[in-house]
Amino acid sequence: MKTVQSERAVSDLKRLVNPASGRGKALSPVEPKGAVAAKKGRGNWDDHANELPPSGGVASPLIEQDYNSRERWGARTLSSVDGLLSFRYRPIKQTHQVDANGAEVVNQWAEPPL
């Protein structure tokens, strides 16, 4: 007793063995349409758009007020390949800065791999 699934599997295997027989008719060619015609556009001027307070973005330069306000990840040890030299360091986790407008900017750094 053949099932639809087994018939399909047999058909698929036959197409793998003899790919030329499994092809249907070729797709019909599509005529090129050409470019879109030029149009005139229209924009609406808003006199009040420039009156809104600026939002988004950071005003350069960023200034770090206090070096000691940096937050750091746990200590890491970096060793040379031969093991003769090694040193410990604590990667930066977060810094606090102030932009040119006086707004606080917080940079958060990803934890580096061990």
C-alpha positions as a printed NumPy array, in Angstrom:
array([[  0.   ,   0.   ,   0.   ],
       [  1.555,   3.271,  -1.15 ],
       [  1.031,   6.495,   0.709],
       [  1.196,  10.   ,  -0.685],
       [  4.379,  10.561,   1.275],
       [  6.118,   7.476,  -0.139],
       [  5.015,   8.363,  -3.681],
       [  6.481,  11.814,  -3.278],
       [  9.74 ,  10.371,  -1.911],
       [ 10.033,   8.035,  -4.914],
       [  9.317,  10.948,  -7.264],
       [ 11.947,  13.115,  -5.553],
       [ 14.551,  10.347,  -5.782],
       [ 13.831,   9.827,  -9.485],
       [ 14.358,  13.535, -10.114],
       [ 17.683,  13.397,  -8.275],
       [ 18.876,  10.48 , -10.414],
       [ 17.583,  11.917, -13.697],
       [ 17.124,  15.688, -13.252],
       [ 16.263,  16.398, -16.906],
       [ 13.026,  14.38 , -16.797],
       [ 11.682,  16.227, -13.745],
       [ 11.709,  19.663, -15.328],
       [  8.49 ,  21.322, -16.203],
       [  8.005,  23.9  , -18.906],
       [ 10.256,  26.955, -18.951],
       [  9.057,  30.244, -17.539],
       [  7.626,  32.682, -20.01 ],
       [  9.776,  35.764, -20.693],
       [  8.81 ,  39.034, -19.006],
       [  8.861,  42.215, -21.033],
       [ 10.92 ,  45.076, -19.539],
       [  8.758,  47.867, -18.13 ],
       [ 11.194,  50.783, -18.288],
       [ 11.887,  53.533, -15.767],
       [  9.295,  55.312, -13.659],
       [  8.288,  58.618, -15.174],
       [  9.363,  61.796, -13.37 ],
       [  6.748,  63.479, -11.183],
       [  6.484,  66.723,  -9.294],
       [  6.34 ,  66.396,  -5.544],
       [  5.088,  68.685,  -2.861],
       [  6.233,  69.294,   0.677],
       [  4.439,  71.194,   3.416],
       [  6.494,  73.87 ,   5.17 ],
       [  6.169,  74.046,   8.931],
       [  7.178,  77.411,  10.428],
       [  7.157,  75.955,  13.941],
       [  9.491,  73.029,  13.23 ],
       [ 12.589,  74.971,  14.311],
       [ 10.976,  76.178,  17.548],
       [ 10.987,  72.735,  19.137],
       [ 13.792,  72.012,  21.591],
       [ 16.574,  69.888,  20.112],
       [ 16.282,  66.223,  20.931],
       [ 18.482,  63.206,  20.434],
       [ 22.151,  63.126,  19.745],
       [ 25.122,  64.248,  21.772],
       [ 26.797,  67.637,  21.517],
       [ 30.52 ,  67.223,  21.054],
       [ 32.957,  67.311,  22.836],
       [ 32.365,  64.816,  25.63 ],
       [ 34.289,  65.697,  28.775],
       [ 34.994,  63.338,  31.632],
       [ 34.703,  65.397,  34.822],
       [ 36.127,  62.864,  37.282],
       [ 38.485,  60.001,  36.429],
       [ 37.549,  58.22 ,  39.67 ],
       [ 33.879,  57.985,  38.655],
       [ 34.724,  55.205,  36.187],
       [ 33.234,  51.826,  36.997],
       [ 35.318,  48.772,  36.171],
       [ 34.831,  45.047,  35.542],
       [ 36.607,  42.485,  37.725],
       [ 40.383,  42.077,  37.491],
       [ 41.877,  40.13 ,  34.581],
       [ 45.369,  38.722,  34.154],
       [ 47.056,  38.971,  30.768],
       [ 50.112,  36.761,  30.278],
       [ 52.659,  36.497,  27.496],
       [ 52.761,  33.296,  25.453],
       [ 55.818,  31.985,  27.279],
       [ 54.393,  32.965,  30.686],
       [ 57.361,  35.135,  31.662],
       [ 55.377,  38.371,  31.669],
       [ 51.936,  38.985,  33.068],
       [ 49.975,  41.905,  34.4  ],
       [ 46.591,  42.477,  36.003],
       [ 44.13 ,  45.09 ,  34.835],
       [ 40.496,  46.016,  35.378],
       [ 38.64 ,  46.834,  32.126],
       [ 36.335,  49.853,  32.056],
       [ 32.651,  49.026,  32.611],
       [ 31.06 ,  52.472,  32.548],
       [ 32.155,  56.105,  32.184],
       [ 30.272,  59.28 ,  33.034],
       [ 30.799,  62.331,  30.852],
       [ 29.189,  65.699,  30.149],
       [ 28.495,  66.952,  26.628],
       [ 28.797,  70.537,  25.359],
       [ 25.169,  71.264,  26.393],
       [ 25.81 ,  70.12 ,  29.968],
       [ 23.804,  66.895,  29.605],
       [ 25.178,  63.759,  31.253],
       [ 26.337,  61.011,  28.892],
       [ 26.887,  57.486,  30.18 ],
       [ 28.98 ,  55.053,  28.131],
       [ 28.494,  51.4  ,  29.021],
       [ 31.191,  48.99 ,  27.821],
       [ 30.709,  45.272,  27.213],
       [ 32.435,  42.829,  29.527],
       [ 35.525,  41.493,  27.738],
       [ 36.102,  37.745,  27.647],
       [ 38.268,  36.182,  30.349]])
